[in-house]
Amino acid sequence: MKKSQRRQRKIVVFSTLLGVLSLTCVLLMVLEPAPITPDAASSLFAVEEPRSMDAIFETHTPVPANRWRYIYVHHSRTPAGNALTLGQQTNGVGDHFVIGNGDGCMDGEIQVSQRWNQQLAALPPAGASTVDPACISICVVGDFDSTVPTRTQVRRLTQLVNSLQGQLHIDSSKVLLMQEPKSAAGVGRYFPTSAFRGQLLP
């Protein structure tokens, strides 16, 4: 075999091998599932009807029967934020849901965290030592020791809590709103607690 033919054959073999390896890499990247990061969140916009909330139950890990017995609502005690910025450095956002105020995410935007998607227990917010593992945690963005939540936030929160109550059979006495002055563990002094409670399912 001539020298030029051997060189040409080597080039063909090398090119074919390179092509097969490249194609294999592309296929592996396409087939590989996206990594689950603790601060990743999906969002619900413009939720106006109770039926629209059904999406929150379309979780990666199915919602187990009798898994959740309480709903805990607290404020972020920050003027702005979202699931990413409020997330803890190593564990991501500690809440199952975050409701935006228009600064950091849309006003009334409901962000569904990977903690809910994977049906993991909530982490305690700053100022709290523990959260019951059977408790769904909702953070409403804002400092309600200084200002009131937006009307849209309260409406979205009511829709979310009512949907969770109805689907998971959680009565209003198990919707927890703490008064913890100057702490993110509470709802803040200007949160409309009585009006909100008046809209809960029995």
Helices and strands as residue ranges (DSSP letters): H 3-31, E 41-44, G 50-57, E 70-75, E 97-99, E 110-113, H 114-117, E 135-140, H 151-168, G 172-174, E 175-177, H 193-197
